[in-house]
């Protein structure tokens, strides 16, 4: 705020405050009149009746809601809203018939306060119902309380004084003047535009995900890009609608961006890495990957991290930068065919030709092993206690797990070897105990 404007704004705020104080005194004085006091007592009596009726009606309403098991979620939420606002609903339902009866039986001035109270309570009830459509709890609270305040000021004819008072509280940033009134307008408009942007983004995202012609990674990229464009447009459009000069904010946002760039290098790196992952399609939701000791399925691709779910139900949030700079094994990148190797050994007395044939047939008996790409078995060496073999086979569904298919093939080998009399040797050690006579002869 500029130095020379401070006394004027302070004087203006003082004048507004004195005017509001005078109106408040006049309102209190008018309430002391007999008919105004009667109207206040009538309103208190109706509030007491609504309070007494709300308890049994809320209990019955709640019991009836519990029987509506097949209702959709939005109906259940609306039913809970009615239960929570039962007292206010009953008060509105009681006060307006009272106002209409009094207008017919006596002068309108004798129901003036009751009409104002009825207008306030009806407006508060409608705002409470409409604000439930907003999913975000913080934004819903802001809209609700701001709506209640503005409706109250409008009904009491105090909007001009409140607007002037809020507009007098301002600061100047270069050529841009920001007042409390502009900030409130911006919050209201941006909140409404954000609500519209969210509705459009959710609807568009659903349609994009249903389009099978778009790959999963491009679907994620399209949804993220659409959300960024919609929310960014809503923010800047809201500022322009309230008259904020964005050129003055450009320099400030540039300076803030430079400062954040140094302090949030890792965050920016993860964001850029996430965009690169989505563009080059190296990984996508549903892929099976290995990164270090982590093996699992990609659940979601976020702006900062990638969610990987392992077979034991653990969910790892891996920074996108690690997926770019680290060595990642994508088991289903270009295709889902995966070759697996298992090692085993048999005794030297067993025919190796027969062992190879039995091993191949055992692998082919497992369901997930591909028959089109026949398994192969080779001798890889002669060990100390066994002839060593490698059995190679292919699967087409790595998402079904790798450890379990290896275990099934090992079990099939065990059963086949038991059936054909093939033995699996194990290292044997011979320990000789030397007697005392042998020790003396040796000496």
Secondary structure as UniProt FT lines:
FT   TURN            3..5
FT   HELIX           6..31
FT   HELIX           34..66
FT   TURN            69..70
FT   HELIX           73..84
FT   HELIX           86..105
FT   HELIX           108..111
FT   HELIX           112..131
FT   TURN            132..133
FT   HELIX           137..155
FT   TURN            156..157
FT   HELIX           159..168
FT   STRAND          170..173
FT   TURN            174..175
FT   STRAND          176..179
FT   HELIX           180..210
FT   TURN            212..213
FT   HELIX           216..241
FT   TURN            242..243
FT   HELIX           246..263
FT   HELIX           265..280
FT   TURN            285..286
FT   STRAND          288..291
FT   TURN            292..293
FT   STRAND          294..301
FT   STRAND          305..310
FT   TURN            311..312
FT   STRAND          315..319
FT   HELIX           320..325
FT   STRAND          329..330
FT   TURN            331..332
FT   STRAND          338..346
FT   TURN            348..349
FT   HELIX           352..364
FT   TURN            367..368
FT   STRAND          376..382
FT   STRAND          387..395
FT   HELIX           398..400
FT   HELIX           403..420
FT   HELIX           436..442
//
